[in-house]
Amino acid sequence: LANATRHVAALLASGAAEDEAEARWALAVVDSRAFTFEIDTAQEQLALVPLVDMLNTSSSYADGDALWQCSFEPEGPVSEGAKFVVERPACRGDELIHVYSNLSTAMFWMGYGFMEGGDGENPFEVAGLIADASRALATDSAEVREAKMAALRAAGFEPQRPLFFELPEDGQVGGAMLPVARLLAYQCAGEEEVRRTAVDIFRCVGDEPAAPLPKNFGLALELRARGLVVEWLRAALGESREAERRLEEEQRAGETAPPEEGWLLRRMAARLLRRERPLLELDLAASEAFLRRGREAAGEEAEEALEAESWDEESGWLGAG
């Protein structure tokens, strides 16, 4: 937003735009249609590429096959141009489909102003999960609660606010969701024990190639942590379905009269919720299955067998580190 405000001011000062509305329109056109050269370098540049920017896009798969054939590959700076590569067979008369970027539906909507239709699956899909830590912390003593909040801050979270995770990444090995749940579910008596334990819990978070091996804190803690995750995911799914219901009600009400401002945005927001929900459902199913197996493992021998089956010395607990 700060960059956009600065660019608007520059366009007005230079006389390239007659008023703020025209400056904002020009920036929106460039931002939603430009191609990026020298990505992630100090020399990164945006450029409009005639003809190529007319092609439609897809980042989805259907029945295991990508729905695009082409990609744009810059050769260096804008002055050196780029290659437009056909990666899959394209017959005479086929529409050329270009994958703009490996983006989730939400990021695609934010960057380009629309989202892909159809029933294909986006392999780059991401769903946000907002989790409330306050209920889990409420049962701790003041000393332990403060120590856990300090550990969360050290791990990059703001415990006074709802915790935020991105799925699927944070639900996988190296992700933060289950380590946070383990910390919150950990039962101890003092600050020093929380501090030592938090170091071990979070040491495997991230994608460092030389990350230390995970530490097993036992099946009982893992089951409590999975219970927290199930609670968070069920709440998120309930809120997602309720939000979609409200959006669709508002949309149907708008269909009886000329579309009001925001009608299309509500329609797209409902579609976004439907696209993201399967990621929440997948993680919920995995944690619910783990909990069921834990409840069915009655007796010390059965629990040891479940732990032996579900724990790996290198990757940690099954499916989640």
VENHU-V342910 format. One record per residue. N is the residue number from 0. RES is the residue in one small letter. PHI is phi in degrees with one decimal (999 if undefined). PSI is psi in whole degrees, 0 to 359 (999 if undefined). OMEGA is omega in whole degrees, -180 to 180 (none if undefined). Layout:
# VENHU-V342910
n->(N & N)
res->(RES & RES)
phi->(PHI & PHI)
psi->(PSI & PSI)
omega->(OMEGA & OMEGA)
This chain:
# VENHU-V342910
n->(0 & 1 & 2 & 3 & 4 & 5 & 6 & 7 & 8 & 9 & 10 & 11 & 12 & 13 & 14 & 15 & 16 & 17 & 18 & 19 & 20 & 21 & 22 & 23 & 24 & 25 & 26 & 27 & 28 & 29 & 30 & 31 & 32 & 33 & 34 & 35 & 36 & 37 & 38 & 39 & 40 & 41 & 42 & 43 & 44 & 45 & 46 & 47 & 48 & 49 & 50 & 51 & 52 & 53 & 54 & 55 & 56 & 57 & 58 & 59 & 60 & 61 & 62 & 63 & 64 & 65 & 66 & 67 & 68 & 69 & 70 & 71 & 72 & 73 & 74 & 75 & 76 & 77 & 78 & 79 & 80 & 81 & 82 & 83 & 84 & 85 & 86 & 87 & 88 & 89 & 90 & 91 & 92 & 93 & 94 & 95 & 96 & 97 & 98 & 99 & 100 & 101 & 102 & 103 & 104 & 105 & 106 & 107 & 108 & 109 & 110 & 111 & 112 & 113 & 114 & 115 & 116 & 117 & 118 & 119 & 120 & 121 & 122 & 123 & 124 & 125 & 126 & 127 & 128 & 129 & 130 & 131 & 132 & 133 & 134 & 135 & 136 & 137 & 138 & 139 & 140 & 141 & 142 & 143 & 144 & 145 & 146 & 147 & 148 & 149 & 150 & 151 & 152 & 153 & 154 & 155 & 156 & 157 & 158 & 159 & 160 & 161 & 162 & 163 & 164 & 165 & 166 & 167 & 168 & 169 & 170 & 171 & 172 & 173 & 174 & 175 & 176 & 177 & 178 & 179 & 180 & 181 & 182 & 183 & 184 & 185 & 186 & 187 & 188 & 189 & 190 & 191 & 192 & 193 & 194 & 195 & 196 & 197 & 198 & 199 & 200 & 201 & 202 & 203 & 204 & 205 & 206 & 207 & 208 & 209 & 210 & 211 & 212 & 213 & 214 & 215 & 216 & 217 & 218 & 219 & 220 & 221 & 222 & 223 & 224 & 225 & 226 & 227 & 228 & 229 & 230 & 231 & 232 & 233 & 234 & 235 & 236 & 237 & 238 & 239 & 240 & 241 & 242 & 243 & 244 & 245 & 246 & 247 & 248 & 249 & 250 & 251 & 252 & 253 & 254 & 255 & 256 & 257 & 258 & 259 & 260 & 261 & 262 & 263 & 264 & 265 & 266 & 267 & 268 & 269 & 270 & 271 & 272 & 273 & 274 & 275 & 276 & 277 & 278 & 279 & 280 & 281 & 282 & 283 & 284 & 285 & 286 & 287 & 288 & 289 & 290 & 291 & 292 & 293 & 294 & 295 & 296 & 297 & 298 & 299 & 300 & 301 & 302 & 303 & 304 & 305 & 306 & 307 & 308 & 309 & 310 & 311 & 312 & 313 & 314 & 315 & 316 & 317 & 318 & 319 & 320)
res->(l & a & n & a & t & r & h & v & a & a & l & l & a & s & g & a & a & e & d & e & a & e & a & r & w & a & l & a & v & v & d & s & r & a & f & t & f & e & i & d & t & a & q & e & q & l & a & l & v & p & l & v & d & m & l & n & t & s & s & s & y & a & d & g & d & a & l & w & q & c & s & f & e & p & e & g & p & v & s & e & g & a & k & f & v & v & e & r & p & a & c & r & g & d & e & l & i & h & v & y & s & n & l & s & t & a & m & f & w & m & g & y & g & f & m & e & g & g & d & g & e & n & p & f & e & v & a & g & l & i & a & d & a & s & r & a & l & a & t & d & s & a & e & v & r & e & a & k & m & a & a & l & r & a & a & g & f & e & p & q & r & p & l & f & f & e & l & p & e & d & g & q & v & g & g & a & m & l & p & v & a & r & l & l & a & y & q & c & a & g & e & e & e & v & r & r & t & a & v & d & i & f & r & c & v & g & d & e & p & a & a & p & l & p & k & n & f & g & l & a & l & e & l & r & a & r & g & l & v & v & e & w & l & r & a & a & l & g & e & s & r & e & a & e & r & r & l & e & e & e & q & r & a & g & e & t & a & p & p & e & e & g & w & l & l & r & r & m & a & a & r & l & l & r & r & e & r & p & l & l & e & l & d & l & a & a & s & e & a & f & l & r & r & g & r & e & a & a & g & e & e & a & e & e & a & l & e & a & e & s & w & d & e & e & s & g & w & l & g & a & g)
phi->(999 & -63.3 & -63.2 & -61.1 & -61.8 & -65.5 & -68.3 & -60.0 & -60.9 & -66.9 & -65.0 & -68.7 & -65.8 & -80.7 & 84.1 & -68.7 & -123.4 & -76.6 & -150.3 & -64.3 & -61.5 & -67.9 & -64.8 & -65.4 & -60.9 & -62.2 & -64.6 & -64.1 & -61.6 & -66.8 & -64.1 & -90.5 & -124.3 & -76.4 & -106.4 & -101.8 & -110.8 & 51.9 & -61.6 & 60.2 & -126.9 & -67.0 & -97.1 & -53.4 & -133.9 & -106.3 & -149.6 & -82.7 & -120.3 & -56.2 & 76.8 & -61.8 & -73.9 & -86.2 & -72.9 & -74.3 & -129.0 & -155.3 & -127.7 & -109.9 & -118.5 & -136.7 & 55.1 & 84.1 & -110.1 & -66.4 & -93.4 & -124.1 & -119.6 & -121.4 & -143.8 & -105.2 & -126.4 & -60.4 & -92.2 & 160.0 & -68.7 & -55.7 & -63.2 & -95.9 & 74.9 & -157.1 & -105.0 & -110.9 & -106.2 & -91.0 & -92.1 & -134.1 & -54.6 & -134.1 & -90.2 & -56.8 & 93.9 & -71.3 & -73.4 & -82.1 & -111.2 & -113.8 & -79.9 & -64.9 & -167.7 & -84.2 & -121.2 & -70.1 & -60.2 & -63.9 & -68.5 & -65.0 & -61.5 & -65.6 & -82.8 & -115.4 & 85.1 & -150.7 & -133.1 & -68.2 & -88.4 & 83.0 & -109.1 & -67.1 & -100.3 & -88.5 & -69.0 & -103.2 & -63.5 & -135.8 & -126.0 & -84.2 & -126.1 & -101.8 & -122.1 & -98.1 & -86.3 & -63.7 & -65.8 & -68.0 & -77.9 & -63.7 & -86.7 & -85.5 & -67.4 & -58.5 & -64.2 & -67.1 & -61.1 & -64.0 & -66.5 & -66.5 & -64.8 & -64.0 & -65.1 & -65.0 & -62.3 & -64.6 & -88.3 & 98.1 & -104.3 & -113.0 & -64.6 & -73.4 & -109.8 & -58.6 & -76.5 & -124.5 & -126.6 & -113.4 & -102.6 & -86.9 & -56.8 & -74.7 & -95.5 & -104.2 & -58.2 & 92.3 & -80.2 & -98.5 & -61.8 & -72.2 & -56.3 & -63.7 & -62.2 & -64.4 & -61.2 & -65.3 & -85.9 & -69.3 & -107.6 & -152.5 & -108.3 & -146.7 & -62.8 & -63.4 & -65.0 & -61.6 & -60.2 & -64.5 & -67.3 & -60.7 & -59.0 & -69.5 & -65.5 & -93.8 & -67.9 & -103.4 & -76.8 & 114.0 & -116.0 & -64.1 & -63.5 & -107.2 & -62.3 & -67.4 & -68.6 & -68.7 & -112.5 & -89.6 & -96.5 & 101.9 & -66.1 & -61.5 & -65.0 & -61.4 & -66.5 & -64.6 & -64.8 & -63.4 & -62.6 & -63.1 & -61.2 & -60.2 & -61.0 & -62.6 & -68.8 & -63.0 & -64.3 & -64.6 & -66.5 & -62.3 & -66.3 & -63.5 & -65.8 & -66.3 & -62.7 & -64.6 & -60.1 & -64.6 & -62.3 & -69.8 & -63.5 & -64.1 & -66.1 & -63.0 & -64.0 & -72.6 & -72.7 & -86.8 & -143.2 & -54.0 & -53.7 & -87.0 & -62.2 & 97.0 & -60.8 & -66.5 & -62.7 & -65.0 & -62.5 & -70.7 & -63.6 & -64.5 & -65.5 & -61.5 & -60.1 & -65.8 & -73.4 & -83.7 & -59.1 & -57.5 & -67.6 & -65.5 & -65.0 & -65.4 & -67.0 & -63.2 & -60.0 & -65.4 & -71.6 & -64.0 & -64.2 & -63.2 & -64.1 & -60.5 & -65.3 & -66.5 & -69.4 & -78.9 & -83.7 & -82.1 & 99.7 & -61.7 & -65.3 & -66.5 & -66.0 & -64.0 & -65.8 & -64.5 & -65.5 & -62.7 & -77.0 & -101.6 & -108.8 & -122.6 & -62.7 & -95.4 & -108.9 & 90.5 & -70.6 & -48.7 & 78.4 & -147.3 & 76.9)
psi->(319 & 318 & 316 & 317 & 319 & 319 & 322 & 313 & 321 & 320 & 320 & 318 & 326 & 347 & 3 & 335 & 140 & 327 & 177 & 322 & 317 & 323 & 317 & 321 & 314 & 317 & 320 & 320 & 312 & 314 & 326 & 350 & 350 & 156 & 149 & 130 & 147 & 57 & 141 & 33 & 169 & 342 & 13 & 134 & 151 & 144 & 142 & 135 & 99 & 150 & 305 & 324 & 0 & 343 & 144 & 167 & 160 & 144 & 26 & 163 & 148 & 125 & 36 & 357 & 137 & 143 & 11 & 159 & 344 & 156 & 155 & 124 & 98 & 145 & 347 & 226 & 168 & 323 & 338 & 358 & 198 & 167 & 143 & 110 & 131 & 112 & 341 & 160 & 136 & 120 & 161 & 130 & 347 & 144 & 133 & 124 & 129 & 127 & 112 & 312 & 161 & 78 & 150 & 167 & 318 & 315 & 326 & 315 & 315 & 321 & 326 & 350 & 6 & 170 & 153 & 138 & 193 & 180 & 11 & 161 & 130 & 112 & 350 & 14 & 145 & 141 & 134 & 143 & 121 & 124 & 140 & 117 & 348 & 323 & 318 & 325 & 340 & 333 & 354 & 158 & 162 & 320 & 313 & 321 & 314 & 323 & 320 & 320 & 322 & 320 & 322 & 318 & 319 & 333 & 3 & 11 & 160 & 96 & 343 & 344 & 162 & 142 & 146 & 130 & 153 & 122 & 143 & 347 & 314 & 349 & 0 & 178 & 129 & 349 & 169 & 345 & 307 & 323 & 319 & 316 & 322 & 318 & 313 & 326 & 352 & 132 & 119 & 178 & 344 & 165 & 316 & 321 & 320 & 315 & 312 & 317 & 320 & 322 & 315 & 323 & 317 & 359 & 341 & 6 & 134 & 178 & 28 & 131 & 334 & 33 & 145 & 162 & 147 & 159 & 136 & 116 & 8 & 155 & 324 & 315 & 319 & 320 & 320 & 320 & 317 & 326 & 320 & 316 & 318 & 318 & 314 & 314 & 321 & 319 & 317 & 319 & 320 & 317 & 323 & 314 & 320 & 319 & 318 & 320 & 316 & 318 & 318 & 326 & 315 & 322 & 315 & 323 & 325 & 339 & 345 & 357 & 169 & 135 & 130 & 169 & 132 & 353 & 312 & 324 & 319 & 321 & 317 & 324 & 321 & 321 & 321 & 316 & 319 & 325 & 327 & 334 & 322 & 330 & 320 & 318 & 323 & 314 & 324 & 314 & 320 & 315 & 323 & 320 & 320 & 317 & 319 & 316 & 324 & 320 & 328 & 345 & 75 & 127 & 154 & 319 & 318 & 322 & 319 & 322 & 318 & 318 & 318 & 325 & 329 & 350 & 134 & 132 & 334 & 323 & 350 & 210 & 147 & 118 & 356 & 7 & 999)
omega->(179 & 178 & -180 & 179 & 179 & 180 & 177 & 180 & -180 & 179 & 179 & -178 & -178 & -177 & -180 & 177 & -177 & -180 & -176 & -180 & 180 & 179 & 179 & 178 & -179 & 179 & 179 & 179 & -178 & -175 & -176 & -176 & -175 & 174 & -176 & 176 & -180 & -176 & 176 & 173 & 178 & -178 & -177 & -178 & 171 & 178 & 172 & -177 & -177 & -179 & -179 & -178 & 175 & -175 & 173 & -176 & 170 & 172 & -174 & 174 & 173 & -178 & 177 & -178 & 177 & -180 & 175 & 178 & -167 & 174 & -179 & -174 & 178 & -179 & -175 & 176 & -179 & -177 & -179 & 175 & -176 & 175 & 172 & -168 & 172 & -172 & -177 & -178 & 176 & -178 & 176 & 180 & 177 & 171 & 176 & -179 & -173 & 175 & -177 & -177 & 179 & -173 & 171 & 180 & -179 & 180 & 178 & 179 & -178 & -176 & -173 & 174 & 176 & 175 & -174 & 175 & 178 & -175 & 180 & 179 & 178 & -178 & -179 & -176 & 179 & 175 & 177 & 176 & 176 & -176 & 179 & -179 & -170 & -179 & 180 & -179 & -174 & -178 & -180 & 172 & -179 & -179 & -179 & 180 & 179 & 179 & 178 & 178 & 177 & 179 & 177 & 178 & 179 & 179 & 176 & 179 & 173 & -171 & 177 & 179 & 174 & 179 & -179 & 177 & 175 & 177 & 14 & -170 & -176 & 176 & -177 & 176 & -177 & 179 & -172 & -170 & -178 & 172 & 177 & 179 & 178 & 178 & -178 & -178 & -177 & -178 & -180 & -173 & -172 & -177 & -176 & 179 & 177 & -178 & -180 & -177 & -179 & 178 & -180 & -178 & -173 & -174 & -178 & 178 & -178 & -175 & 178 & -177 & -178 & -180 & 180 & 179 & -180 & 178 & -180 & 179 & 176 & -177 & -177 & 178 & -179 & 179 & 177 & 179 & 178 & 177 & 176 & -180 & 177 & 179 & -180 & -176 & 178 & 178 & -179 & 179 & 177 & 179 & 179 & -180 & 180 & 178 & 179 & 179 & 180 & 180 & -179 & 175 & 179 & 180 & 179 & 178 & 179 & -179 & 179 & -180 & 176 & -177 & 178 & 177 & -180 & -179 & -179 & 179 & 178 & 179 & -180 & 179 & 178 & 178 & 178 & 179 & 179 & -179 & -177 & -171 & -179 & 178 & 176 & -179 & -180 & 179 & 178 & -180 & -179 & -179 & 177 & 179 & 178 & 180 & 179 & -180 & 178 & 180 & -179 & -178 & -178 & 178 & -176 & -178 & 179 & 179 & 178 & 179 & 179 & -180 & 179 & -179 & -171 & -177 & 177 & -174 & -177 & -176 & 178 & -177 & -174 & 173 & -174 & 177 & none)
